[in-house]
Amino acid sequence: MNLCVNCKGGTMFRSSKESSDEPHTCAYIFDYVKGCIDDIGEENVVQVVTDNAANNMAATKMLKLIKPNIFWTSCGTHSINLMLESISKLSKFKETIDIAKGFTIFIYAHHKTLALMRTFTKKKDIVRPGVTRFASCFLILQSLLEKREKLVSMFASSE
């Protein structure tokens, strides 16, 4: 678990906690965030931002009971990621996304093909799929579209 602080000086890393052996219950998250707020000083904290997971939302309710002046909001990026995940599952997009992922995996799994692609695209790589970031599906499509002509000529010249 990581905590970052945003202030006039920008966003800064605050702390990290290796917690893979602990269940991330609402109480666990609440205690970690509350400890950070107590260290910084409640008067210096305006907002806490997390993803939309149920354990975080439950921790929100606990925090509001003892610190009603601190806002706890869902991360906009996480919300957009969830929307893109839903869109990527629609049959209209799923087949195209699967083809783009397969093509990208093929390129990066074969060093000669990868070297050839980098030659034709002036060393510009294709965006690669992220395990949990569904926006990467759409970034792959955009990246392939931008390199389409060079990739087509690359494969045409290699035949």
Backbone as ProteinMPNN parsed JSONL, in Angstrom:
{"seq_chain_A": "MNLCVNCKGGTMFRSSKESSDEPHTCAYIFDYVKGCIDDIGEENVVQVVTDNAANNMAATKMLKLIKPNIFWTSCGTHSINLMLESISKLSKFKETIDIAKGFTIFIYAHHKTLALMRTFTKKKDIVRPGVTRFASCFLILQSLLEKREKLVSMFASSE", "coords_chain_A": {"N_chain_A": [[0.849, -1.167, 0.0], [0.523, 2.221, -0.78], [1.007, 5.627, 0.094], [0.479, 8.871, -0.969], [1.076, 12.403, -0.943], [-0.451, 15.414, -1.791], [0.327, 18.723, -2.372], [1.063, 22.295, -2.315], [3.665, 22.131, -3.2], [3.592, 20.042, -4.963], [2.952, 16.585, -5.897], [3.896, 14.155, -3.612], [5.659, 11.297, -2.468], [4.571, 9.649, 0.425], [4.413, 7.399, 2.228], [4.978, 3.838, 2.381], [3.706, 0.575, 2.608], [4.377, -2.721, 3.033], [2.136, -5.087, 2.507], [1.198, -7.526, 1.664], [0.687, -9.864, 2.977], [-1.454, -9.357, 4.549], [-4.982, -9.149, 4.946], [-6.775, -6.789, 3.078], [-8.811, -5.259, 4.585], [-11.609, -3.095, 5.37], [-11.166, -1.968, 7.877], [-8.416, -2.282, 8.189], [-7.393, -0.666, 6.108], [-8.526, 1.778, 6.869], [-7.195, 2.192, 9.356], [-4.543, 2.497, 8.476], [-4.679, 4.779, 6.787], [-5.757, 6.651, 8.596], [-3.675, 6.757, 10.468], [-1.722, 8.017, 8.931], [-2.963, 10.475, 8.477], [-3.081, 11.4, 11.114], [-0.33, 11.655, 11.608], [0.417, 13.692, 9.825], [-1.285, 15.677, 10.553], [-4.519, 16.526, 11.161], [-5.588, 19.004, 10.501], [-4.187, 19.697, 8.268], [-5.053, 18.151, 6.21], [-7.218, 17.732, 3.542], [-8.486, 16.051, 1.742], [-8.925, 12.608, 0.879], [-8.043, 10.255, -1.523], [-9.005, 7.352, -3.197], [-9.257, 4.118, -4.873], [-12.312, 2.595, -6.158], [-12.977, 0.33, -4.725], [-14.818, -1.929, -2.64], [-13.868, -2.277, -0.021], [-12.431, 0.077, 0.392], [-14.471, 1.964, 0.179], [-15.979, 1.307, 2.386], [-14.156, 1.927, 4.388], [-14.176, 4.635, 4.042], [-16.645, 5.414, 5.144], [-16.134, 4.882, 7.82], [-14.103, 6.716, 8.35], [-15.435, 9.139, 7.976], [-17.065, 9.261, 10.191], [-15.372, 9.908, 12.342], [-13.785, 11.941, 11.411], [-15.173, 14.261, 10.117], [-14.633, 16.507, 8.529], [-12.897, 15.89, 6.545], [-12.691, 15.058, 3.199], [-13.408, 12.156, 1.313], [-12.785, 10.693, -1.633], [-13.519, 8.995, -4.727], [-11.127, 7.797, -7.033], [-10.687, 9.444, -10.059], [-9.342, 8.46, -12.314], [-9.38, 5.713, -11.837], [-12.129, 5.289, -12.0], [-12.625, 5.922, -14.707], [-11.06, 3.927, -15.853], [-12.529, 1.668, -15.102], [-14.835, 2.118, -16.619], [-13.766, 1.927, -19.223], [-12.986, -0.73, -19.138], [-15.475, -2.006, -19.158], [-16.416, -1.146, -21.666], [-14.515, -2.37, -23.318], [-15.296, -4.985, -23.224], [-17.525, -5.209, -24.757], [-19.006, -6.739, -27.573], [-18.621, -5.454, -29.978], [-16.136, -4.211, -29.756], [-14.421, -6.052, -28.577], [-13.354, -8.184, -30.221], [-11.644, -6.798, -32.003], [-9.862, -5.637, -30.182], [-8.748, -7.941, -29.038], [-7.403, -8.99, -31.271], [-5.54, -6.947, -31.731], [-4.066, -7.061, -29.332], [-3.023, -9.668, -29.549], [-1.47, -9.391, -31.867], [0.402, -7.481, -31.006], [1.655, -8.9, -28.936], [2.758, -10.957, -30.475], [4.63, -9.495, -32.059], [6.437, -8.582, -30.062], [7.344, -10.968, -29.054], [9.067, -12.075, -30.836], [12.247, -11.567, -31.667], [13.514, -10.776, -34.08], [11.421, -9.842, -35.633], [10.569, -7.777, -33.992], [12.856, -6.127, -34.06], [12.828, -5.443, -36.765], [10.372, -4.082, -36.906], [10.969, -1.904, -35.262], [12.893, -0.674, -36.833], [11.393, 0.164, -39.067], [9.59, 1.89, -37.847], [11.062, 3.903, -36.816], [12.245, 3.359, -34.313], [10.067, 3.583, -32.588], [8.029, 2.236, -30.224], [5.247, -0.06, -29.861], [2.407, 0.52, -27.902], [2.076, -1.494, -25.079], [0.033, -4.163, -23.742], [-1.445, -3.667, -20.548], [-1.808, -5.378, -17.461], [-3.813, -4.73, -15.578], [-4.816, -2.342, -16.451], [-7.197, -1.137, -18.316], [-7.374, 0.895, -20.072], [-5.128, 0.637, -21.579], [-5.777, -1.117, -23.632], [-7.097, 0.466, -25.491], [-5.127, 2.312, -25.972], [-3.25, 0.703, -27.224], [-4.59, 0.178, -29.629], [-4.673, 2.789, -30.693], [-1.906, 3.273, -30.915], [-1.144, 1.278, -32.746], [-2.652, 2.1, -34.942], [-1.449, 4.569, -35.528], [0.985, 3.639, -36.456], [0.354, 2.094, -38.572], [0.729, 2.264, -41.504], [3.515, 1.992, -41.728], [3.922, -0.468, -40.506], [2.496, -2.155, -42.229], [3.986, -1.845, -44.588], [6.357, -2.894, -43.674], [5.77, -5.638, -43.227], [5.06, -6.309, -45.815], [7.454, -5.981, -47.203], [8.962, -7.979, -46.094], [8.141, -10.343, -47.12]], "CA_chain_A": [[0.0, 0.0, 0.0], [1.285, 3.454, -0.881], [0.327, 6.887, 0.363], [1.12, 10.058, -1.518], [0.512, 13.649, -0.46], [-0.434, 16.474, -2.783], [0.293, 20.049, -1.751], [1.581, 23.336, -3.211], [4.94, 21.671, -3.754], [3.346, 18.958, -5.909], [2.638, 15.294, -5.303], [5.093, 13.543, -3.029], [5.507, 10.01, -1.808], [4.508, 9.801, 1.882], [4.836, 6.154, 2.874], [4.637, 2.584, 1.738], [3.569, -0.503, 3.581], [4.293, -4.04, 2.418], [0.997, -5.669, 3.209], [0.666, -8.632, 0.871], [0.273, -10.947, 3.864], [-2.589, -8.885, 5.34], [-6.194, -8.873, 4.171], [-7.031, -5.351, 2.99], [-10.163, -5.002, 5.064], [-11.88, -1.674, 5.56], [-10.531, -1.554, 9.134], [-6.974, -2.211, 7.929], [-7.177, 0.537, 5.295], [-8.871, 2.905, 7.737], [-6.111, 2.4, 10.328], [-3.362, 2.989, 7.764], [-4.938, 6.157, 6.358], [-5.921, 7.453, 9.808], [-2.333, 6.954, 11.008], [-1.058, 9.022, 8.099], [-3.619, 11.755, 8.777], [-2.628, 11.799, 12.453], [1.071, 12.078, 11.498], [0.478, 14.96, 9.091], [-2.121, 16.645, 11.254], [-5.832, 16.58, 10.521], [-5.81, 20.357, 9.979], [-3.459, 19.81, 6.999], [-5.616, 17.197, 5.251], [-8.519, 18.129, 3.012], [-9.118, 15.005, 0.957], [-8.284, 11.317, 0.665], [-8.508, 9.708, -2.8], [-8.7, 5.929, -3.373], [-10.082, 3.519, -5.918], [-13.709, 2.389, -5.786], [-13.185, -0.996, -4.136], [-15.762, -1.937, -1.525], [-13.158, -2.082, 1.251], [-12.116, 1.511, 0.503], [-15.719, 2.692, 0.415], [-16.349, 1.054, 3.79], [-13.222, 2.719, 5.191], [-14.674, 6.002, 3.92], [-17.708, 5.609, 6.135], [-15.51, 4.899, 9.149], [-13.374, 7.971, 8.486], [-16.402, 10.243, 8.074], [-17.601, 9.301, 11.549], [-14.457, 10.552, 13.298], [-13.143, 13.101, 10.789], [-16.184, 14.692, 9.136], [-14.167, 17.613, 7.693], [-12.017, 15.373, 5.485], [-13.412, 14.426, 2.097], [-12.828, 10.921, 0.776], [-13.402, 10.566, -2.948], [-13.041, 7.946, -5.625], [-10.15, 8.233, -8.028], [-11.256, 9.617, -11.395], [-8.652, 7.55, -13.233], [-9.912, 4.372, -11.593], [-13.5, 5.268, -12.532], [-12.52, 5.854, -16.168], [-10.546, 2.6, -16.153], [-13.658, 0.734, -14.997], [-15.699, 2.337, -17.792], [-13.086, 1.357, -20.391], [-13.064, -2.182, -19.004], [-16.811, -2.404, -19.621], [-16.48, -0.924, -23.114], [-13.666, -3.351, -24.002], [-15.97, -6.284, -23.215], [-18.597, -5.195, -25.746], [-18.612, -7.533, -28.74], [-18.219, -4.527, -31.027], [-14.737, -3.851, -29.577], [-13.632, -7.153, -28.021], [-12.602, -8.906, -31.248], [-10.57, -5.924, -32.482], [-8.884, -5.512, -29.1], [-8.039, -9.223, -28.937], [-6.484, -9.08, -32.414], [-4.447, -5.989, -31.491], [-3.227, -7.615, -28.261], [-2.3, -10.818, -30.113], [-0.472, -8.877, -32.796], [1.445, -6.853, -30.201], [2.381, -9.989, -28.264], [3.552, -11.613, -31.512], [5.77, -8.628, -32.401], [7.415, -8.526, -28.965], [7.833, -12.316, -28.746], [10.011, -12.482, -31.873], [13.229, -10.485, -31.666], [13.783, -10.278, -35.433], [10.241, -9.053, -36.022], [10.627, -6.562, -33.179], [13.921, -5.279, -34.608], [12.338, -4.936, -38.044], [9.339, -3.089, -36.612], [11.627, -0.701, -34.75], [13.55, -0.036, -37.97], [10.377, 0.819, -39.883], [8.865, 2.927, -37.088], [12.084, 4.79, -36.242], [12.416, 2.962, -32.909], [8.884, 3.863, -31.781], [7.395, 0.99, -29.819], [3.794, -0.154, -29.752], [1.958, 0.462, -26.508], [1.846, -2.897, -24.742], [-1.092, -4.33, -22.837], [-1.249, -3.709, -19.1], [-2.631, -6.418, -16.866], [-4.987, -4.188, -14.901], [-5.187, -1.044, -16.994], [-7.97, -1.39, -19.516], [-7.101, 1.976, -21.016], [-4.053, 0.202, -22.47], [-6.395, -1.732, -24.819], [-7.386, 1.521, -26.441], [-3.84, 2.901, -26.326], [-2.662, -0.216, -28.209], [-5.251, 0.44, -30.914], [-4.197, 4.084, -31.18], [-0.509, 3.114, -31.273], [-1.095, 0.505, -33.996], [-3.208, 2.942, -36.0], [-0.422, 5.547, -35.877], [2.105, 2.959, -37.118], [-0.242, 1.172, -39.542], [1.372, 2.259, -42.821], [4.889, 1.484, -41.604], [3.842, -1.9, -40.209], [2.063, -2.836, -43.454], [5.119, -1.905, -45.519], [7.344, -3.791, -43.071], [5.397, -7.023, -43.507], [5.073, -6.491, -47.268], [8.843, -6.104, -47.656], [9.592, -9.18, -45.537], [7.621, -11.553, -47.807]], "C_chain_A": [[0.895, 1.231, 0.0], [0.405, 4.64, -0.521], [1.155, 8.018, -0.224], [0.379, 11.273, -0.988], [0.61, 14.668, -1.581], [-0.577, 17.8, -2.066], [0.833, 21.064, -2.758], [2.866, 22.905, -3.897], [4.802, 20.559, -4.775], [2.987, 17.68, -5.172], [3.92, 14.646, -4.839], [4.728, 12.206, -2.391], [5.531, 10.228, -0.3], [5.003, 8.547, 2.601], [4.384, 4.958, 2.06], [4.594, 1.51, 2.805], [3.441, -1.819, 2.822], [3.226, -4.803, 3.183], [0.385, -6.845, 2.45], [0.187, -9.79, 1.744], [-0.925, -10.562, 4.739], [-3.816, -8.735, 4.443], [-6.481, -7.365, 4.205], [-8.488, -5.059, 3.338], [-10.362, -3.501, 5.212], [-11.198, -1.167, 6.832], [-9.016, -1.392, 8.938], [-6.63, -0.929, 7.159], [-7.435, 1.791, 6.126], [-7.721, 3.215, 8.705], [-4.868, 2.99, 9.656], [-3.538, 4.459, 7.371], [-5.05, 7.078, 7.571], [-4.554, 7.75, 10.437], [-1.574, 8.023, 10.241], [-1.648, 10.402, 8.377], [-3.155, 12.276, 10.131], [-1.184, 12.297, 12.42], [1.191, 13.466, 10.861], [-0.239, 16.07, 9.862], [-3.426, 16.821, 10.505], [-6.092, 17.946, 9.886], [-5.117, 20.575, 8.634], [-4.013, 18.902, 5.907], [-7.013, 17.658, 4.842], [-9.241, 16.929, 2.415], [-8.254, 13.753, 0.915], [-8.889, 10.754, -0.619], [-8.066, 8.252, -2.896], [-9.475, 5.398, -4.572], [-11.462, 3.195, -5.333], [-13.995, 1.044, -5.124], [-14.058, -0.887, -2.887], [-15.067, -1.706, -0.177], [-12.777, -0.621, 1.462], [-13.374, 2.331, 0.796], [-16.198, 2.496, 1.857], [-15.433, 1.841, 4.726], [-13.625, 4.193, 5.164], [-15.698, 6.31, 4.999], [-17.128, 5.694, 7.544], [-14.793, 6.225, 9.388], [-14.33, 9.151, 8.699], [-16.976, 10.368, 9.483], [-16.687, 10.056, 12.516], [-13.77, 11.795, 12.741], [-14.07, 13.642, 9.695], [-15.729, 15.826, 8.222], [-13.234, 17.175, 6.575], [-12.873, 14.663, 4.44], [-12.673, 13.163, 1.682], [-13.536, 10.69, -0.546], [-12.777, 9.425, -3.739], [-12.11, 8.557, -6.663], [-10.814, 8.303, -9.407], [-10.642, 8.67, -12.404], [-9.188, 6.132, -13.074], [-11.326, 4.25, -12.161], [-13.486, 5.155, -14.053], [-12.016, 4.478, -16.591], [-11.663, 1.555, -16.098], [-14.617, 0.886, -16.179], [-15.073, 1.713, -19.036], [-13.081, -0.165, -20.344], [-14.406, -2.68, -19.526], [-16.93, -2.249, -21.129], [-15.687, -2.002, -23.852], [-14.294, -4.74, -24.045], [-17.12, -6.347, -24.208], [-18.135, -5.912, -27.004], [-18.106, -6.66, -29.884], [-16.715, -4.22, -30.964], [-13.85, -5.037, -29.21], [-12.772, -7.846, -29.077], [-11.419, -8.077, -31.752], [-9.467, -5.796, -31.435], [-8.079, -6.797, -28.947], [-7.031, -9.406, -30.072], [-5.284, -8.165, -32.19], [-3.513, -6.499, -30.401], [-2.383, -8.767, -28.793], [-1.186, -10.381, -31.047], [0.706, -8.269, -32.03], [2.292, -7.902, -29.486], [3.285, -10.715, -29.263], [4.808, -10.794, -31.833], [6.848, -8.701, -31.316], [7.964, -9.904, -28.582], [8.887, -12.794, -29.741], [11.01, -11.354, -32.1], [13.526, -9.933, -33.057], [12.631, -9.405, -35.925], [10.233, -7.729, -35.266], [11.685, -5.6, -33.723], [13.489, -4.649, -35.93], [11.292, -3.848, -37.837], [9.972, -1.792, -36.125], [12.371, 0.048, -35.859], [12.537, 0.767, -38.781], [9.662, 1.945, -39.154], [9.81, 3.908, -36.407], [12.166, 4.619, -34.727], [11.236, 3.328, -32.006], [8.168, 2.545, -31.484], [5.876, 1.098, -29.851], [3.471, -0.146, -28.261], [1.603, -0.98, -26.22], [0.736, -3.026, -23.712], [-0.674, -4.344, -21.368], [-2.209, -4.722, -18.503], [-3.914, -5.844, -16.276], [-5.464, -2.865, -15.473], [-5.89, -1.239, -18.329], [-7.819, -0.269, -20.524], [-6.022, 1.545, -21.995], [-4.606, -0.482, -23.715], [-6.596, -0.681, -25.898], [-6.109, 2.26, -26.857], [-3.107, 2.035, -27.339], [-3.261, 0.07, -29.579], [-4.778, 1.754, -31.516], [-2.753, 3.974, -31.665], [-0.365, 2.347, -32.59], [-1.602, 1.337, -35.174], [-2.17, 3.964, -36.467], [0.72, 4.917, -36.672], [1.648, 2.058, -38.265], [0.508, 1.122, -40.863], [2.77, 1.666, -42.76], [4.884, -0.012, -41.312], [3.429, -2.687, -41.442], [3.231, -2.934, -44.425], [6.215, -2.825, -44.983], [7.027, -5.24, -43.418], [5.379, -7.303, -45.001], [6.504, -6.706, -47.777], [9.523, -7.369, -47.137], [9.108, -10.467, -46.206], [8.507, -11.992, -48.928]], "O_chain_A": [[1.907, 1.272, 0.7], [-0.794, 4.649, -0.8], [2.364, 8.11, -0.007], [-0.796, 11.191, -0.628], [1.641, 14.77, -2.245], [-1.483, 17.986, -1.253], [1.038, 20.73, -3.925], [3.121, 23.275, -5.044], [5.79, 20.167, -5.395], [2.747, 17.696, -3.965], [4.907, 14.591, -5.573], [3.636, 12.025, -1.854], [6.416, 10.917, 0.208], [5.884, 8.61, 3.459], [3.53, 5.058, 1.179], [5.351, 1.54, 3.775], [2.497, -2.005, 2.054], [3.395, -5.124, 4.359], [-0.806, -7.123, 2.583], [-0.624, -10.605, 1.305], [-1.36, -11.353, 5.576], [-3.71, -8.252, 3.316], [-6.429, -6.748, 5.269], [-9.282, -4.665, 2.485], [-9.401, -2.732, 5.183], [-10.702, -0.04, 6.852], [-8.417, -0.459, 9.472], [-5.699, -0.207, 7.516], [-6.657, 2.744, 6.09], [-7.324, 4.371, 8.85], [-4.221, 3.879, 10.209], [-2.649, 5.279, 7.599], [-4.491, 8.175, 7.567], [-4.307, 8.869, 10.886], [-0.866, 8.837, 10.832], [-0.914, 11.383, 8.499], [-2.867, 13.464, 10.275], [-0.842, 13.251, 13.119], [1.974, 14.302, 11.311], [0.152, 17.237, 9.821], [-3.431, 17.223, 9.341], [-6.745, 18.031, 8.846], [-5.427, 21.537, 7.931], [-3.491, 18.889, 4.793], [-7.868, 17.935, 5.684], [-10.457, 16.795, 2.558], [-7.025, 13.823, 0.914], [-10.108, 10.772, -0.789], [-6.889, 7.945, -2.701], [-10.244, 6.122, -5.203], [-11.74, 3.484, -4.169], [-15.158, 0.666, -4.981], [-14.033, 0.119, -2.177], [-15.604, -1.027, 0.697], [-12.798, -0.133, 2.593], [-13.332, 3.282, 1.576], [-16.753, 3.41, 2.466], [-15.887, 2.363, 5.744], [-13.438, 4.912, 6.146], [-15.622, 7.334, 5.676], [-17.585, 6.492, 8.362], [-14.861, 6.791, 10.479], [-14.06, 10.045, 9.502], [-17.333, 11.464, 9.915], [-17.167, 10.76, 13.405], [-13.236, 12.607, 13.496], [-13.791, 13.499, 8.505], [-16.39, 16.086, 7.217], [-12.823, 17.99, 5.749], [-13.672, 13.783, 4.763], [-11.443, 13.122, 1.702], [-14.754, 10.512, -0.578], [-11.67, 8.966, -3.455], [-12.298, 9.691, -7.103], [-11.426, 7.336, -9.859], [-11.345, 8.132, -13.26], [-9.42, 5.435, -14.061], [-11.678, 3.22, -12.737], [-14.251, 4.379, -14.625], [-12.493, 3.922, -17.581], [-11.732, 0.666, -16.947], [-15.15, -0.104, -16.68], [-15.758, 1.05, -19.815], [-13.16, -0.822, -21.383], [-14.461, -3.669, -20.257], [-17.483, -3.12, -21.801], [-16.128, -2.495, -24.89], [-13.863, -5.586, -24.829], [-17.64, -7.43, -24.478], [-17.005, -5.719, -27.454], [-17.256, -7.086, -30.666], [-16.088, -3.993, -31.998], [-12.654, -5.028, -29.503], [-11.583, -8.072, -28.85], [-10.316, -8.601, -31.909], [-8.281, -5.841, -31.764], [-6.865, -6.75, -28.75], [-5.934, -9.919, -29.856], [-4.143, -8.56, -32.432], [-2.294, -6.383, -30.53], [-1.183, -8.843, -28.529], [-0.087, -10.936, -31.019], [1.864, -8.513, -32.367], [3.517, -7.789, -29.443], [4.427, -11.049, -28.95], [5.913, -11.335, -31.875], [8.03, -8.862, -31.62], [8.954, -9.989, -27.855], [9.534, -13.815, -29.508], [10.665, -10.312, -32.657], [13.767, -8.734, -33.2], [12.843, -8.366, -36.552], [9.925, -6.683, -35.838], [11.439, -4.399, -33.832], [13.749, -3.473, -36.183], [11.319, -2.816, -38.508], [9.559, -0.705, -36.53], [12.464, 1.275, -35.822], [12.793, 1.916, -39.14], [9.172, 2.873, -39.797], [9.399, 4.657, -35.521], [12.157, 5.59, -33.969], [11.389, 3.379, -30.786], [7.755, 1.834, -32.4], [5.306, 2.19, -29.865], [4.189, -0.743, -27.459], [0.914, -1.625, -27.011], [0.515, -2.122, -22.907], [0.327, -4.959, -21.001], [-3.319, -4.895, -19.007], [-4.989, -6.416, -16.458], [-6.458, -2.322, -14.989], [-5.245, -1.479, -19.35], [-8.104, -0.457, -21.707], [-5.99, 2.029, -23.126], [-3.965, -0.435, -24.765], [-6.302, -0.912, -27.071], [-6.026, 2.774, -27.972], [-2.419, 2.556, -28.218], [-2.539, 0.192, -30.569], [-4.51, 1.829, -32.715], [-2.41, 4.521, -32.713], [0.438, 2.72, -33.446], [-1.042, 1.281, -36.27], [-2.027, 4.198, -37.667], [1.355, 5.596, -37.479], [2.456, 1.345, -38.859], [0.891, 0.039, -41.305], [3.164, 0.915, -43.652], [5.738, -0.745, -41.809], [3.954, -3.774, -41.682], [3.45, -3.986, -45.024], [6.923, -3.464, -45.762], [7.906, -5.986, -43.851], [5.657, -8.428, -45.416], [6.733, -7.516, -48.674], [10.547, -7.787, -47.677], [9.602, -11.552, -45.901], [8.212, -12.982, -49.597]]}, "name": "protein", "num_of_chains": 1, "seq": "MNLCVNCKGGTMFRSSKESSDEPHTCAYIFDYVKGCIDDIGEENVVQVVTDNAANNMAATKMLKLIKPNIFWTSCGTHSINLMLESISKLSKFKETIDIAKGFTIFIYAHHKTLALMRTFTKKKDIVRPGVTRFASCFLILQSLLEKREKLVSMFASSE"}
